[in-house]
Amino acid sequence: MELAKTIIYLLVGLVVFVTGMNMMSRGLKNAAGKSIRRLFKKIGDNKIAAASIGAGTTAIIQSSGATTVMVVGFLSAGALTFAQGFSLMLGAFVGTTITGVLVSLSSFSFSMFLMALAFVGFVLGFFKSPTVKSIGEVLVGFGILFFGLEAMKTSFNDATIQKALIEMLSTINFPLLLMLIGAVLTAITQSSSATDGIVIIMVAANPSLLSSGFYLVIGATVGALMPTILATLKSGILAKRVTCSILIARILGALLFTVLIWAISVPLFNWLETFPTEDVGMILALFNVIYSLVFILVFLPLSKPMEALAMRLFKDRDAERKKQALRFINDNMLNTPSTAILQVKKEIESMLELSRINFFLGMDAVFTLDLSKAKEIEDREENIDYINEQISDYLIKLSSRANMRDEAHIGAYYHVINDIERIGDHAYNFLEMARSLKDEELAFSDLAKEEFLRFRKILEEMFALSDKIFMNSSTKDLAKLHDLEGQTDTLKDELSNAHFERIKNNQCKNELSPFHSTFLSEMERVADHLTNIGYSIVSPTGDDIKHTKKR
Protein backbone atom coordinates (compact mmCIF):
# COMPACT_ATOMS: atom_id res chain seq x y z
CA MET A 1 0.00 0.00 0.00
CA GLU A 2 2.84 2.37 0.90
CA LEU A 3 4.55 1.66 -2.42
CA ALA A 4 1.37 2.45 -4.36
CA LYS A 5 1.01 5.69 -2.41
CA THR A 6 4.63 6.62 -3.19
CA ILE A 7 4.19 5.95 -6.92
CA ILE A 8 1.02 8.09 -6.95
CA TYR A 9 2.97 10.90 -5.25
CA LEU A 10 5.63 10.61 -7.95
CA LEU A 11 3.19 10.62 -10.87
CA VAL A 12 1.01 13.41 -9.45
CA GLY A 13 4.12 15.42 -8.61
CA LEU A 14 5.31 15.05 -12.21
CA VAL A 15 1.90 16.17 -13.53
CA VAL A 16 1.84 19.19 -11.19
CA PHE A 17 5.44 20.07 -12.12
CA VAL A 18 4.71 19.97 -15.90
CA THR A 19 1.42 21.86 -15.41
CA GLY A 20 3.17 24.57 -13.43
CA MET A 21 5.92 24.81 -16.03
CA ASN A 22 3.34 25.13 -18.83
CA MET A 23 1.42 27.81 -16.90
CA MET A 24 4.60 29.78 -16.32
CA SER A 25 5.57 29.39 -19.98
CA ARG A 26 2.14 30.51 -21.20
CA GLY A 27 2.09 33.53 -18.89
CA LEU A 28 5.56 34.61 -19.95
CA LYS A 29 4.70 34.21 -23.64
CA ASN A 30 1.57 36.31 -23.16
CA ALA A 31 3.53 38.99 -21.34
CA ALA A 32 6.58 39.04 -23.60
CA GLY A 33 5.57 37.14 -26.76
CA LYS A 34 5.20 40.19 -29.03
CA SER A 35 8.52 41.62 -27.89
CA ILE A 36 10.22 38.28 -28.55
CA ARG A 37 8.79 38.11 -32.08
CA ARG A 38 9.98 41.66 -32.81
CA LEU A 39 13.41 40.71 -31.47
CA PHE A 40 13.58 37.65 -33.74
CA LYS A 41 12.84 39.82 -36.78
CA LYS A 42 15.72 42.18 -35.95
CA ILE A 43 18.40 39.47 -35.75
CA GLY A 44 21.37 40.24 -37.96
CA ASP A 45 24.35 38.12 -38.96
CA ASN A 46 25.89 38.06 -35.47
CA LYS A 47 25.76 34.39 -34.42
CA ILE A 48 26.63 35.12 -30.79
CA ALA A 49 23.80 37.68 -30.58
CA ALA A 50 21.36 35.20 -32.15
CA ALA A 51 22.42 32.43 -29.75
CA SER A 52 22.09 34.82 -26.81
CA ILE A 53 18.58 35.78 -27.90
CA GLY A 54 17.67 32.09 -28.21
CA ALA A 55 19.03 31.39 -24.72
CA GLY A 56 17.38 34.45 -23.20
CA THR A 57 14.03 33.69 -24.82
CA THR A 58 14.05 30.11 -23.52
CA ALA A 59 15.14 31.22 -20.05
CA ILE A 60 12.20 33.62 -20.02
CA ILE A 61 9.47 31.33 -21.34
CA GLN A 62 10.97 28.16 -19.77
CA SER A 63 10.51 26.01 -22.89
CA SER A 64 13.15 25.24 -25.50
CA GLY A 65 10.39 23.50 -27.46
CA ALA A 66 8.34 26.70 -27.63
CA THR A 67 11.38 28.72 -28.71
CA THR A 68 12.47 26.28 -31.41
CA VAL A 69 8.90 25.93 -32.71
CA MET A 70 8.80 29.73 -33.05
CA VAL A 71 12.10 29.59 -34.92
CA VAL A 72 10.66 26.92 -37.24
CA GLY A 73 7.75 29.26 -37.97
CA PHE A 74 10.08 32.14 -38.85
CA LEU A 75 12.24 29.85 -41.01
CA SER A 76 9.17 28.61 -42.90
CA ALA A 77 8.08 32.20 -43.46
CA GLY A 78 11.51 33.08 -44.86
CA ALA A 79 12.15 35.59 -42.07
CA LEU A 80 15.39 33.92 -40.92
CA THR A 81 18.47 32.53 -42.64
CA PHE A 82 19.98 29.10 -41.91
CA ALA A 83 22.75 30.63 -39.77
CA GLN A 84 20.24 32.69 -37.76
CA GLY A 85 17.90 29.75 -37.15
CA PHE A 86 20.80 27.42 -36.29
CA SER A 87 22.24 29.92 -33.80
CA LEU A 88 18.85 30.62 -32.19
CA MET A 89 18.21 26.90 -31.68
CA LEU A 90 21.67 26.33 -30.22
CA GLY A 91 21.00 29.13 -27.76
CA ALA A 92 17.58 27.75 -26.88
CA PHE A 93 19.13 24.59 -25.46
CA VAL A 94 21.36 26.65 -23.20
CA GLY A 95 18.39 28.63 -21.92
CA THR A 96 16.46 25.48 -21.00
CA THR A 97 19.13 24.50 -18.44
CA ILE A 98 17.76 27.20 -16.13
CA THR A 99 14.95 24.77 -15.27
CA GLY A 100 17.48 22.30 -13.86
CA VAL A 101 18.92 25.04 -11.67
CA LEU A 102 15.41 25.87 -10.42
CA VAL A 103 14.78 22.20 -9.68
CA SER A 104 18.00 21.93 -7.69
CA LEU A 105 16.80 24.83 -5.53
CA SER A 106 14.03 22.58 -4.18
CA SER A 107 16.60 21.07 -1.82
CA PHE A 108 17.04 24.43 -0.10
CA SER A 109 14.86 25.63 2.76
CA PHE A 110 13.49 28.66 0.89
CA SER A 111 11.66 26.46 -1.67
CA MET A 112 8.61 26.67 0.61
CA PHE A 113 8.54 30.44 0.09
CA LEU A 114 8.76 29.92 -3.68
CA MET A 115 5.66 27.72 -3.48
CA ALA A 116 3.85 30.57 -1.73
CA LEU A 117 4.22 32.64 -4.91
CA ALA A 118 1.30 30.64 -6.32
CA PHE A 119 -1.04 32.45 -3.96
CA VAL A 120 0.41 35.84 -4.95
CA GLY A 121 -0.18 34.99 -8.59
CA PHE A 122 -3.71 33.84 -7.80
CA VAL A 123 -4.48 37.28 -6.29
CA LEU A 124 -2.99 39.07 -9.33
CA GLY A 125 -5.36 37.07 -11.54
CA PHE A 126 -8.25 39.22 -10.26
CA PHE A 127 -6.77 42.40 -11.77
CA LYS A 128 -8.16 43.70 -15.07
CA SER A 129 -4.83 44.44 -16.74
CA PRO A 130 -3.87 41.64 -19.17
CA THR A 131 -0.19 42.17 -18.34
CA VAL A 132 -0.81 41.84 -14.59
CA LYS A 133 -2.92 38.73 -15.23
CA SER A 134 -0.08 37.23 -17.26
CA ILE A 135 2.42 37.98 -14.47
CA GLY A 136 -0.03 36.35 -12.05
CA GLU A 137 -0.13 33.24 -14.25
CA VAL A 138 3.68 33.16 -14.22
CA LEU A 139 3.78 33.26 -10.41
CA VAL A 140 1.06 30.61 -10.05
CA GLY A 141 2.96 28.36 -12.44
CA PHE A 142 6.22 29.02 -10.60
CA GLY A 143 4.69 28.13 -7.24
CA ILE A 144 2.92 25.02 -8.58
CA LEU A 145 6.17 23.91 -10.23
CA PHE A 146 7.92 23.82 -6.84
CA PHE A 147 4.95 22.10 -5.23
CA GLY A 148 5.25 19.34 -7.86
CA LEU A 149 8.97 19.09 -7.17
CA GLU A 150 8.27 18.73 -3.45
CA ALA A 151 5.82 15.89 -4.16
CA MET A 152 8.36 14.11 -6.36
CA LYS A 153 11.08 14.62 -3.77
CA THR A 154 8.86 13.05 -1.12
CA SER A 155 8.32 9.98 -3.30
CA PHE A 156 12.04 9.58 -4.03
CA ASN A 157 12.78 9.68 -0.30
CA ASP A 158 10.83 6.46 0.09
CA ALA A 159 13.19 3.58 0.95
CA THR A 160 11.46 1.13 -1.41
CA ILE A 161 11.69 3.51 -4.37
CA GLN A 162 15.34 4.27 -3.58
CA LYS A 163 16.19 0.57 -3.46
CA ALA A 164 14.34 -0.13 -6.75
CA LEU A 165 16.09 2.78 -8.53
CA ILE A 166 19.50 1.78 -7.27
CA GLU A 167 18.96 -1.82 -8.41
CA MET A 168 17.63 -0.78 -11.80
CA LEU A 169 20.35 1.76 -12.54
CA SER A 170 23.01 -0.61 -11.21
CA THR A 171 21.80 -3.16 -13.74
CA ILE A 172 21.70 -0.56 -16.54
CA ASN A 173 25.17 0.82 -15.92
CA PHE A 174 26.18 1.12 -19.58
CA PRO A 175 26.56 4.88 -20.31
CA LEU A 176 25.32 4.78 -23.92
CA LEU A 177 22.19 2.86 -22.86
CA LEU A 178 21.53 5.35 -20.07
CA MET A 179 21.92 8.18 -22.58
CA LEU A 180 19.40 6.45 -24.87
CA ILE A 181 16.93 6.05 -21.97
CA GLY A 182 17.20 9.79 -21.23
CA ALA A 183 16.60 10.63 -24.91
CA VAL A 184 13.57 8.31 -25.22
CA LEU A 185 12.03 9.49 -21.93
CA THR A 186 12.37 13.13 -23.06
CA ALA A 187 11.00 12.38 -26.53
CA ILE A 188 7.93 10.74 -24.96
CA THR A 189 7.26 13.56 -22.49
CA GLN A 190 8.39 16.19 -25.06
CA SER A 191 10.04 18.07 -22.22
CA SER A 192 13.72 17.96 -21.29
CA SER A 193 12.79 20.09 -18.29
CA ALA A 194 10.57 17.29 -16.97
CA THR A 195 13.31 14.71 -17.48
CA ASP A 196 15.95 16.94 -15.89
CA GLY A 197 13.62 17.60 -12.97
CA ILE A 198 13.01 13.91 -12.32
CA VAL A 199 16.71 13.00 -12.62
CA ILE A 200 17.95 15.87 -10.43
CA ILE A 201 15.37 15.08 -7.71
CA MET A 202 16.27 11.38 -7.96
CA VAL A 203 20.01 12.07 -7.63
CA ALA A 204 19.47 14.54 -4.79
CA ALA A 205 17.66 11.77 -2.90
CA ASN A 206 20.19 9.09 -3.92
CA PRO A 207 23.71 10.60 -4.37
CA SER A 208 25.05 7.19 -5.42
CA LEU A 209 23.09 7.58 -8.69
CA LEU A 210 25.00 10.72 -9.72
CA SER A 211 26.97 8.97 -12.48
CA SER A 212 23.76 7.60 -14.01
CA GLY A 213 22.21 11.07 -13.75
CA PHE A 214 24.99 12.55 -15.89
CA TYR A 215 24.26 10.21 -18.80
CA LEU A 216 20.47 10.54 -18.47
CA VAL A 217 20.72 14.35 -18.61
CA ILE A 218 22.97 14.18 -21.69
CA GLY A 219 20.43 11.92 -23.40
CA ALA A 220 17.63 14.37 -22.54
CA THR A 221 19.37 17.02 -24.67
CA VAL A 222 18.76 14.84 -27.75
CA GLY A 223 15.17 13.90 -26.91
CA ALA A 224 14.39 17.60 -26.34
CA LEU A 225 14.31 18.03 -30.11
CA MET A 226 11.09 16.02 -30.50
CA PRO A 227 8.70 19.08 -30.48
CA THR A 228 10.94 20.76 -33.07
CA ILE A 229 11.00 17.66 -35.29
CA LEU A 230 7.20 17.41 -35.12
CA ALA A 231 6.88 21.13 -35.98
CA THR A 232 9.04 20.73 -39.10
CA LEU A 233 7.06 17.82 -40.59
CA LYS A 234 4.85 20.25 -42.52
CA SER A 235 7.34 23.11 -42.71
CA GLY A 236 9.53 24.37 -45.52
CA ILE A 237 12.85 22.95 -46.65
CA LEU A 238 14.89 25.54 -44.71
CA ALA A 239 13.24 24.63 -41.39
CA LYS A 240 13.90 20.94 -42.10
CA ARG A 241 17.56 21.64 -42.85
CA VAL A 242 18.09 23.64 -39.65
CA THR A 243 16.33 21.02 -37.50
CA CYS A 244 18.29 18.21 -39.17
CA SER A 245 21.60 20.00 -38.55
CA ILE A 246 20.70 20.65 -34.89
CA LEU A 247 19.70 16.99 -34.43
CA ILE A 248 23.02 15.82 -35.89
CA ALA A 249 24.92 18.27 -33.68
CA ARG A 250 23.02 17.16 -30.55
CA ILE A 251 23.68 13.48 -31.25
CA LEU A 252 27.38 14.10 -31.95
CA GLY A 253 27.73 16.27 -28.85
CA ALA A 254 25.93 13.73 -26.64
CA LEU A 255 28.05 10.84 -27.91
CA LEU A 256 31.34 12.74 -27.54
CA PHE A 257 30.54 13.97 -24.02
CA THR A 258 29.31 10.53 -22.93
CA VAL A 259 32.51 8.88 -24.14
CA LEU A 260 34.61 11.63 -22.50
CA ILE A 261 32.89 11.31 -19.10
CA TRP A 262 33.02 7.53 -19.39
CA ALA A 263 36.78 7.69 -19.99
CA ILE A 264 37.44 9.86 -16.91
CA SER A 265 34.57 8.53 -14.78
CA VAL A 266 36.68 7.08 -11.95
CA PRO A 267 38.66 10.23 -11.02
CA LEU A 268 35.70 12.51 -11.87
CA PHE A 269 33.16 10.81 -9.61
CA ASN A 270 35.72 10.16 -6.85
CA TRP A 271 36.29 13.94 -6.82
CA LEU A 272 32.55 14.71 -6.86
CA GLU A 273 32.01 12.42 -3.85
CA THR A 274 34.02 14.92 -1.77
CA PHE A 275 31.20 17.48 -2.15
CA PRO A 276 28.48 17.70 0.54
CA THR A 277 25.55 15.33 -0.14
CA GLU A 278 22.99 18.14 -0.17
CA ASP A 279 24.78 19.77 -3.13
CA VAL A 280 24.50 16.73 -5.44
CA GLY A 281 21.35 18.03 -7.21
CA MET A 282 23.01 21.38 -7.84
CA ILE A 283 26.13 19.61 -9.17
CA LEU A 284 24.04 17.81 -11.80
CA ALA A 285 22.19 21.04 -12.70
CA LEU A 286 25.45 22.94 -13.13
CA PHE A 287 26.89 20.10 -15.21
CA ASN A 288 23.92 20.50 -17.56
CA VAL A 289 24.67 24.22 -17.88
CA ILE A 290 28.39 23.59 -18.52
CA TYR A 291 27.67 20.86 -21.06
CA SER A 292 25.28 23.14 -22.98
CA LEU A 293 27.78 26.03 -22.96
CA VAL A 294 30.60 23.80 -24.26
CA PHE A 295 28.24 22.40 -26.87
CA ILE A 296 27.32 25.84 -28.20
CA LEU A 297 30.97 27.00 -28.23
CA VAL A 298 31.92 23.97 -30.32
CA PHE A 299 29.06 24.04 -32.84
CA LEU A 300 28.30 27.76 -33.21
CA PRO A 301 31.31 28.34 -35.54
CA LEU A 302 30.29 25.27 -37.59
CA SER A 303 27.02 26.65 -39.01
CA LYS A 304 28.44 26.76 -42.58
CA PRO A 305 29.59 23.11 -42.76
CA MET A 306 26.40 22.03 -40.95
CA GLU A 307 24.37 23.90 -43.57
CA ALA A 308 26.31 22.21 -46.38
CA LEU A 309 25.65 18.79 -44.80
CA ALA A 310 21.93 19.56 -44.34
CA MET A 311 21.65 20.69 -47.96
CA ARG A 312 23.12 17.37 -49.10
CA LEU A 313 20.67 15.45 -46.93
CA PHE A 314 17.62 17.60 -47.81
CA LYS A 315 17.64 18.53 -51.47
CA ASP A 316 15.14 21.22 -52.46
CA ARG A 317 13.32 19.40 -55.24
CA ASP A 318 10.91 22.33 -55.67
CA ALA A 319 13.85 24.68 -56.29
CA GLU A 320 15.31 22.26 -58.84
CA ARG A 321 11.93 22.00 -60.55
CA LYS A 322 11.61 25.79 -60.66
CA LYS A 323 15.12 26.19 -62.12
CA GLN A 324 14.14 23.85 -64.93
CA ALA A 325 11.23 26.18 -65.74
CA LEU A 326 13.76 28.73 -67.09
CA ARG A 327 14.43 27.83 -70.70
CA PHE A 328 16.18 30.71 -72.45
CA ILE A 329 18.08 33.10 -70.17
CA ASN A 330 21.42 32.65 -68.43
CA ASP A 331 24.19 34.98 -67.26
CA ASN A 332 26.54 33.92 -70.06
CA MET A 333 24.55 36.05 -72.51
CA LEU A 334 24.86 39.30 -70.52
CA ASN A 335 28.03 40.23 -72.41
CA THR A 336 25.96 40.48 -75.63
CA PRO A 337 22.95 42.58 -74.51
CA SER A 338 21.16 42.48 -77.88
CA THR A 339 21.13 38.66 -77.80
CA ALA A 340 20.14 38.65 -74.14
CA ILE A 341 17.15 40.93 -74.92
CA LEU A 342 15.91 38.44 -77.53
CA GLN A 343 16.29 35.56 -75.09
CA VAL A 344 14.35 37.48 -72.41
CA LYS A 345 11.58 37.98 -74.94
CA LYS A 346 11.40 34.22 -75.54
CA GLU A 347 11.39 33.56 -71.79
CA ILE A 348 8.49 35.99 -71.39
CA GLU A 349 6.57 34.21 -74.14
CA SER A 350 7.16 30.92 -72.31
CA MET A 351 5.90 32.52 -69.08
CA LEU A 352 2.79 33.77 -70.91
CA GLU A 353 2.09 30.24 -72.16
CA LEU A 354 2.32 28.88 -68.61
CA SER A 355 -0.16 31.48 -67.38
CA ARG A 356 -2.49 30.71 -70.31
CA ILE A 357 -2.50 26.98 -69.51
CA ASN A 358 -3.12 27.66 -65.83
CA PHE A 359 -5.85 30.19 -66.57
CA PHE A 360 -7.96 27.80 -68.61
CA LEU A 361 -7.30 24.88 -66.25
CA GLY A 362 -8.54 27.09 -63.40
CA MET A 363 -11.61 28.00 -65.41
CA ASP A 364 -12.28 24.31 -66.12
CA ALA A 365 -12.04 23.59 -62.37
CA VAL A 366 -14.77 26.19 -61.73
CA PHE A 367 -16.99 24.65 -64.40
CA THR A 368 -16.53 21.00 -63.40
CA LEU A 369 -15.50 21.31 -59.70
CA ASP A 370 -12.89 18.66 -60.55
CA LEU A 371 -9.81 19.37 -58.39
CA SER A 372 -7.63 16.59 -59.81
CA LYS A 373 -5.39 19.19 -61.52
CA ALA A 374 -5.00 21.31 -58.36
CA LYS A 375 -1.39 20.25 -57.66
CA GLU A 376 -0.46 20.84 -61.30
CA ILE A 377 -1.96 24.35 -61.16
CA GLU A 378 -0.19 25.14 -57.86
CA ASP A 379 3.19 23.92 -59.12
CA ARG A 380 2.83 25.90 -62.35
CA GLU A 381 1.86 29.01 -60.36
CA GLU A 382 5.07 28.64 -58.32
CA ASN A 383 7.02 28.35 -61.56
CA ILE A 384 5.39 31.53 -62.91
CA ASP A 385 6.34 33.43 -59.74
CA TYR A 386 9.88 32.05 -59.91
CA ILE A 387 10.31 33.00 -63.59
CA ASN A 388 8.95 36.47 -62.81
CA GLU A 389 11.60 36.95 -60.09
CA GLN A 390 14.39 35.57 -62.27
CA ILE A 391 13.51 37.73 -65.28
CA SER A 392 13.30 40.81 -63.02
CA ASP A 393 16.76 40.10 -61.59
CA TYR A 394 18.11 39.41 -65.09
CA LEU A 395 16.73 42.70 -66.43
CA ILE A 396 18.42 44.58 -63.58
CA LYS A 397 21.78 43.03 -64.55
CA LEU A 398 21.08 43.73 -68.22
CA SER A 399 20.08 47.37 -67.76
CA SER A 400 23.61 48.44 -66.79
CA ARG A 401 24.95 47.10 -70.11
CA ALA A 402 22.14 48.07 -72.48
CA ASN A 403 22.00 50.98 -74.95
CA MET A 404 19.07 53.45 -75.06
CA ARG A 405 17.06 51.34 -77.52
CA ASP A 406 17.45 48.22 -75.38
CA GLU A 407 16.56 50.19 -72.24
CA ALA A 408 13.13 50.94 -73.77
CA HIS A 409 12.59 47.20 -74.25
CA ILE A 410 13.71 46.48 -70.70
CA GLY A 411 11.21 49.02 -69.33
CA ALA A 412 8.40 47.44 -71.34
CA TYR A 413 9.36 43.91 -70.27
CA TYR A 414 9.10 44.82 -66.59
CA HIS A 415 5.44 45.75 -67.12
CA VAL A 416 4.74 42.71 -69.30
CA ILE A 417 6.01 40.16 -66.76
CA ASN A 418 3.98 41.94 -64.07
CA ASP A 419 0.83 41.57 -66.20
CA ILE A 420 1.59 37.89 -66.88
CA GLU A 421 2.20 37.24 -63.20
CA ARG A 422 -1.17 38.81 -62.37
CA ILE A 423 -2.86 36.53 -64.94
CA GLY A 424 -1.29 33.60 -63.08
CA ASP A 425 -2.75 34.93 -59.83
CA HIS A 426 -6.22 35.07 -61.39
CA ALA A 427 -5.82 31.46 -62.52
CA TYR A 428 -4.98 30.44 -58.95
CA ASN A 429 -7.99 32.42 -57.71
CA PHE A 430 -10.16 30.28 -59.99
CA LEU A 431 -8.80 27.16 -58.28
CA GLU A 432 -9.62 28.61 -54.86
CA MET A 433 -13.11 29.49 -56.13
CA ALA A 434 -13.63 25.91 -57.30
CA ARG A 435 -12.66 24.66 -53.84
CA SER A 436 -15.09 27.06 -52.16
CA LEU A 437 -17.94 26.11 -54.50
CA LYS A 438 -17.30 22.43 -53.81
CA ASP A 439 -17.13 22.97 -50.05
CA GLU A 440 -20.43 24.89 -50.09
CA GLU A 441 -22.02 22.34 -52.46
CA LEU A 442 -22.79 25.01 -55.05
CA ALA A 443 -22.38 24.92 -58.84
CA PHE A 444 -23.11 27.25 -61.77
CA SER A 445 -26.09 26.33 -63.93
CA ASP A 446 -25.59 25.01 -67.46
CA LEU A 447 -26.95 28.30 -68.82
CA ALA A 448 -24.40 30.31 -66.81
CA LYS A 449 -21.62 28.03 -68.05
CA GLU A 450 -22.69 28.59 -71.66
CA GLU A 451 -22.51 32.34 -71.10
CA PHE A 452 -19.08 32.04 -69.51
CA LEU A 453 -17.90 30.05 -72.54
CA ARG A 454 -18.64 33.09 -74.71
CA PHE A 455 -16.25 35.05 -72.49
CA ARG A 456 -13.71 32.23 -72.68
CA LYS A 457 -13.65 32.24 -76.50
CA ILE A 458 -12.87 35.96 -76.54
CA LEU A 459 -10.05 35.45 -74.01
CA GLU A 460 -8.61 32.57 -76.03
CA GLU A 461 -8.41 34.87 -79.04
CA MET A 462 -6.89 37.65 -76.92
CA PHE A 463 -4.17 35.34 -75.58
CA ALA A 464 -3.18 34.41 -79.13
CA LEU A 465 -3.25 38.03 -80.34
CA SER A 466 -1.25 39.39 -77.37
CA ASP A 467 1.42 36.77 -77.88
CA LYS A 468 1.58 37.47 -81.63
CA ILE A 469 1.76 41.26 -81.21
CA PHE A 470 4.38 41.02 -78.45
CA MET A 471 6.65 38.56 -80.27
CA ASN A 472 6.38 40.21 -83.71
CA SER A 473 6.38 43.81 -82.42
CA SER A 474 3.64 44.52 -84.97
CA THR A 475 0.92 47.14 -84.45
CA LYS A 476 -1.45 45.89 -87.16
CA ASP A 477 -3.46 43.70 -84.73
CA LEU A 478 -3.69 46.27 -81.95
CA ALA A 479 -7.06 47.57 -83.13
CA LYS A 480 -8.50 44.06 -83.07
CA LEU A 481 -7.09 43.44 -79.58
CA HIS A 482 -8.59 46.72 -78.42
CA ASP A 483 -11.97 45.76 -79.92
CA LEU A 484 -11.96 42.39 -78.15
CA GLU A 485 -11.16 44.05 -74.85
CA GLY A 486 -14.15 46.35 -75.37
CA GLN A 487 -16.33 43.29 -75.99
CA THR A 488 -15.34 41.85 -72.60
CA ASP A 489 -16.47 45.06 -70.86
CA THR A 490 -19.86 44.87 -72.57
CA LEU A 491 -20.19 41.12 -72.01
CA LYS A 492 -19.41 41.48 -68.31
CA ASP A 493 -22.40 43.81 -67.83
CA GLU A 494 -24.62 41.65 -70.02
CA LEU A 495 -23.86 38.42 -68.15
CA SER A 496 -24.20 40.10 -64.78
CA ASN A 497 -27.70 41.36 -65.71
CA ALA A 498 -28.64 37.93 -67.05
CA HIS A 499 -27.60 36.30 -63.76
CA PHE A 500 -29.77 38.59 -61.64
CA GLU A 501 -32.67 38.07 -64.05
CA ARG A 502 -32.39 34.32 -63.44
CA ILE A 503 -32.42 34.92 -59.69
CA LYS A 504 -35.68 36.88 -60.05
CA ASN A 505 -37.18 33.97 -61.99
CA ASN A 506 -35.91 31.41 -59.42
CA GLN A 507 -33.65 29.86 -62.07
CA CYS A 508 -30.50 30.42 -60.06
CA LYS A 509 -29.46 30.46 -56.39
CA ASN A 510 -28.73 33.82 -54.83
CA GLU A 511 -25.80 32.25 -52.93
CA LEU A 512 -23.98 32.05 -56.26
CA SER A 513 -24.05 35.84 -56.79
CA PRO A 514 -20.67 36.61 -55.12
CA PHE A 515 -19.02 33.80 -57.10
CA HIS A 516 -20.64 34.91 -60.37
CA SER A 517 -19.60 38.51 -59.87
CA THR A 518 -16.03 37.59 -58.90
CA PHE A 519 -15.67 35.18 -61.83
CA LEU A 520 -16.73 37.87 -64.31
CA SER A 521 -14.45 40.47 -62.72
CA GLU A 522 -11.46 38.12 -62.80
CA MET A 523 -11.99 37.38 -66.52
CA GLU A 524 -12.44 41.07 -67.34
CA ARG A 525 -9.20 41.94 -65.51
CA VAL A 526 -7.32 39.25 -67.44
CA ALA A 527 -8.58 40.88 -70.67
CA ASP A 528 -7.07 44.17 -69.43
CA HIS A 529 -3.72 42.50 -68.68
CA LEU A 530 -3.64 40.88 -72.13
CA THR A 531 -4.34 44.24 -73.74
CA ASN A 532 -1.51 45.82 -71.72
CA ILE A 533 0.85 43.11 -72.99
CA GLY A 534 -0.10 43.88 -76.59
CA TYR A 535 0.27 47.63 -76.18
CA SER A 536 3.66 47.26 -74.45
CA ILE A 537 5.30 47.43 -77.90
CA VAL A 538 4.20 51.08 -78.28
CA SER A 539 4.30 52.10 -74.60
CA PRO A 540 6.35 50.55 -71.80
CA THR A 541 3.68 51.51 -69.26
CA GLY A 542 0.65 50.74 -71.42
CA ASP A 543 -0.57 54.36 -71.10
CA ASP A 544 -1.09 54.70 -74.86
CA ILE A 545 -3.91 52.20 -74.65
CA LYS A 546 -6.12 54.86 -73.07
CA HIS A 547 -5.45 57.32 -75.87
CA THR A 548 -6.01 54.65 -78.49
CA LYS A 549 -9.40 53.82 -76.98
CA LYS A 550 -10.41 57.49 -77.20
CA ARG A 551 -9.41 57.58 -80.83
VENSULRA-V702813 format. One line per field, one symbol per residue. phi: phi as a letter, one per 40 degrees, with the letter a starting at -180 (. if undefined). Layout:
phi: ???
//
This chain:
phi: .cccccccdcccccccdccccccccccccccbdccccccdcccccccccccccccccccccfaccccccccdcccccgcbcdcccccccdcdcccccccccccccccccccccccccdcccccccccccdccdccdccccccccdcccccccccccccccccccccccccccbcdcccccccccdccccfaccccdcccccccccbdccdcccdcccccccccccddcccccdbbccccccccccccccccccccccccccdcbdccccccccccddcccccdcccdcccdcccdccccdcccccccccccccbccccccccccccbbbacccccbdcccccccccccccccccccdcccccccccccfcbccdcccccccccccccdcccdccccccccbccccccccdcccdccccccccccccccccccccccdcccfbaccdcccccccccccccdccdcccccccccfbccbccccccccccccccdcccccccccccccfbaccccdccccccccccccccccccccccccbadcgccccccccc
//
